[in-house]
Amino acid sequence: MQNNLDSSGHPEDGVISFQAEMPASLQEAMKRFIECHPNWDQYRLVQAALAGFLVQNGIESREITRVYVGNMFRRESLLHGV
């Protein structure tokens, strides 16, 4: 994992970046989903999936729930019926 740093070298609003290997079939499915739903991107999809998994598996955190709900129900999603 890697912390994103602002211009002063301090962590940027608690956001980190990470790399992960994934099966090609999962990456291809994600790519197809994003092509069909242009208001989603890989970052939003991964955040929603990870937060949703954690919430559904017992993590009780308002912050994590907020990330999940925020990604699932963004205003543009509601406007485009996605």
PLY file of the C-alpha trace (Angstrom):
ply
format ascii 1.0
element vertex 82
property float x
property float y
property float z
element edge 81
property int vertex1
property int vertex2
end_header
0.00 0.00 0.00
1.11 3.51 -0.68
-0.06 6.75 0.91
-0.93 9.56 -1.49
0.92 12.66 -0.35
-0.02 16.28 -0.82
2.49 18.90 -1.97
3.88 19.23 1.56
4.57 15.50 1.82
1.69 14.79 4.22
-0.97 12.11 3.69
-3.80 13.39 1.49
-7.16 13.27 3.35
-6.70 9.70 4.54
-6.60 8.30 0.99
-4.18 5.52 0.16
-3.36 3.78 -3.07
-2.69 0.07 -3.47
-1.97 -2.47 -6.15
-3.50 -5.92 -6.24
-3.38 -8.82 -8.63
-6.75 -10.09 -9.82
-7.90 -12.85 -12.14
-8.20 -11.73 -15.76
-11.87 -12.78 -15.80
-12.65 -10.42 -12.91
-10.82 -7.54 -14.60
-12.67 -8.21 -17.86
-16.04 -8.26 -16.08
-15.18 -4.98 -14.37
-14.18 -3.47 -17.72
-17.47 -4.56 -19.34
-19.49 -3.16 -16.44
-17.75 0.21 -16.67
-18.26 0.33 -20.45
-22.02 -0.21 -19.92
-22.20 2.21 -16.95
-20.01 5.21 -17.83
-20.79 7.03 -14.60
-18.78 4.32 -12.79
-15.01 3.98 -12.89
-12.61 1.37 -11.55
-11.98 3.32 -8.36
-15.64 3.78 -7.51
-16.38 0.12 -8.30
-13.56 -1.24 -6.14
-14.43 1.11 -3.25
-18.13 0.12 -3.38
-17.30 -3.59 -3.60
-14.80 -3.55 -0.75
-16.93 -1.39 1.53
-20.02 -3.49 0.75
-18.15 -6.71 1.53
-16.93 -5.33 4.87
-20.37 -4.00 5.89
-22.08 -7.27 4.94
-19.51 -9.22 6.94
-19.94 -7.44 10.24
-17.70 -4.39 10.14
-19.61 -1.76 12.08
-18.20 1.56 11.00
-20.13 4.67 10.02
-17.23 5.74 7.83
-17.18 2.44 5.90
-20.97 2.46 5.56
-20.78 6.04 4.31
-18.24 5.01 1.64
-20.49 2.15 0.52
-23.71 4.16 0.39
-21.95 7.15 -1.17
-20.60 5.04 -4.02
-23.80 3.08 -4.59
-26.14 6.05 -4.57
-24.26 8.94 -6.12
-26.51 11.59 -7.62
-25.45 10.77 -11.20
-26.39 7.13 -10.66
-29.90 8.13 -9.69
-30.22 10.50 -12.63
-29.12 7.86 -15.15
-31.15 5.03 -13.65
-28.06 2.96 -12.91
0 1
1 2
2 3
3 4
4 5
5 6
6 7
7 8
8 9
9 10
10 11
11 12
12 13
13 14
14 15
15 16
16 17
17 18
18 19
19 20
20 21
21 22
22 23
23 24
24 25
25 26
26 27
27 28
28 29
29 30
30 31
31 32
32 33
33 34
34 35
35 36
36 37
37 38
38 39
39 40
40 41
41 42
42 43
43 44
44 45
45 46
46 47
47 48
48 49
49 50
50 51
51 52
52 53
53 54
54 55
55 56
56 57
57 58
58 59
59 60
60 61
61 62
62 63
63 64
64 65
65 66
66 67
67 68
68 69
69 70
70 71
71 72
72 73
73 74
74 75
75 76
76 77
77 78
78 79
79 80
80 81
